[in-house]
Amino acid sequence: MRPLIVSATREEIANSIPFLEKHNIPYLITGVGMVATTYALTRYLSTNNCDLLLQVGIAGAIDRTIDIGTVIEVDCDILSELGAEDGDHFIQIKDLGFGESEYRKINLSSIETYLPKHIGITVNTIHGSEKSINNVKNLFPKASIESMEGASFFYVAHHLNIPSLQVRSISNHVEKRDKSTWNIPLAVKNINEWLVSFLQKYY
């Protein structure tokens, strides 16, 4: 098996990079956001082969029952802002007849994360106001995780038909912006511990 580890920023996987380099496991730093992720991942895969795409990083939890620092798997992710406004009503891209906005992981039967499974939304703007948070909860009531890259990662994997996993560690709850309640160091520590343990088990 040849995995590719994908992360938006170097900081999110910095603790694991010595292990990755020692074991010749390739990794890709895409940059933050959907556009950067789609471009970087597609460009890499145009000249490199892999058996599994594994995106790791931090994320916010819409569901406040998920504790900060929890490591979870996002097995379905939604491009939540792709669509049109009709007054106060939002129309998703699929309802406009212009394509899909929901993408799922592609299973590799020999691999299991044994992590809690969640639905995510992917956004250009991290939610930080009560009004926008309530809107997204009403639009996507089953979604519990928010990131800026997940659905675009699954989008590329889907179109290239490459097995894919997305694993996130919760750094904050999605609420009115208050960085004093965030714990990025804990989230980074936990995602790196999980990543090394996972790779030691399967690779």
N, C-alpha and C positions, 0 to 999 in steps of 0.2 A: 504494500500500500504506500502511495505517495500522497500525503496531505499537503495542502497549502493553507497556512494560517493567515487570516485576513483581519486587519485591525485598522480603525480609522486613524489612530495616532500611535506613535512609537511609545509614548508614555504608558498606554494601556497594557502593553505586553513587554515592557522593558525588563521586568524581572525574569521573564522566560527566555529572552533572546540568547543568553549564554547557553542554555540547554538546547535551544533550536539549532544554534550554530554548531555546537558540539556534535549533534546527531544528524547534521546536514538536512534538517527539515526546513524547507523554504517558507518564508513569510513575506507578506506584502503590506506595506503601509499605504493606504489609499488616499488619505486626507479625509476631512470631515464633510459629511453630506452626501446626498444622493448622486449628484452629478460627478463629484470626484470619485466616488466608489464605483459607479458604472464605468467610467472611463478607465480608471486604473486597473480594475479587474479584467475588463474586456481586453485591454492592451496586453496585459500579462499573459492571459490565456490564449492569445493569438499566436504566441511563440513557445508556450510551455504547456506541458501536460500534467495533470494530477488526477488522483482517484477520488479525492474528497476535498471539498471546500469547507473550511471551518472558520466562521467569523466569530471573533471574541471581542468583548469590550464592556463598557459600562452603559447603564441605561437608567431612566427614571421609571418609577412604578406609579401607574395611575391608581392601581388597587393598593390602598393604604394598609391592607392587612399583610402585604409582603414586606418583610423587614429589610431595612437597609443592610447591605452586605450579602443578601441572599443570592445565590447563583441559580439561574433558571435557564431553561431552553425555550427559545421562541420558535415554535414550529409552524406558525402562520403569521404573515406580516402584511400590512395594508398601507398602500400609498394614500394616506387619509386626506390629503389636500388636493388630489387630482380630480377635478370636476368643475362644476359651475354653480354660481349663486343665482337663485331665483327669488329675489326679495330676501326674506329671512330663511329661506329653505335652501339646503345644499343638495345638489344632484351629483351622485358619484359618476365617474367616467363610464362605468359599465351600463348605467341607466341612461346615459346619453347615447349609447351605442358606439362608442369610440374605443373600446378595449377593456382590459381588466385592470383592477387595482389591487387584487388580493393574490398573494403568492405563498406557496408552502414549501417546506423543505423537501428535498428528494431523498428518500430513505436509502440507506445502505444497510441491508439486513444483518450484516455481521457486527454492526456497531450500535450501541445503546448508551446514552448519556446517563440514564437513571436520575434525571433531574426533573423537577416540576415543569410541566409544559404550559406555555402561555401564548396568547395572541398578542401581537404587537401592532403598533401603528408607527409609520415612519413620517417624519415631519421636516419641513424646512425651518420652522420656528418653534423652538422649545416652548411649551405652554407655561405661562407664568401669571395668568390673570384668572380670577374666578369665573368670569364670563366665558372665556375661551375654553377653559377646562370643562365647565358644565356643558358647553356645546359639543365637545368631542365625546364626552361620556354619553350624551344622548344619541349622537350619530353612530358610535361604535361601542355599544354597551358591553360587549364581550371582550373588548381589548383591555389589557391590564398593564402593558409595557409600552414605553415610548422611546424611540431612538431616532437618529438622523440618517441611518444607512441601511437598516435591516431589509426592507422590502426591495431596495435596489440590488442588494446582494443576492437575494432569492430570485430576482428577475433575471439576472445574468445566468445564474445556475440553471434556471428553468429553460432558457432559450438555448443553452449549450448542453443541456441534459447531463449535468455533472452532479453527483450526490453532494448534498449540502447540509450543514448544521449551523445554527446560530445560537451561541451561548452568551449570556449577559450576566453581569453582577450589578445589583441595584445600588446606585450611589445616592439616590435622593427620591423623595416622593414628588409627584407632579402636583404642585400646589402654587399658591402665590409665592413668587420668587423670594427665597430666604436662604442664602448660601450657608448661614450659620447652622442649618439643620442637615446639611449634606455631609457625607463621609466618603469622599473620593478615595483617600488612601486605603480604607478598609475594603471598598469595592475592588480596587486594583489588586490588592493583596489576595483577595479571595479568588478572583478570576484567574490569576496567574498560578495559584496553588492548584486550582482545578485543572487548568490546561496542562501543566506538567504531569499531574497524576494521570490524566486521560491519555496523554501521549505515551507515558511509560507503560500503560496497560495494553494499548493497541499497536504501538509502533516501536 
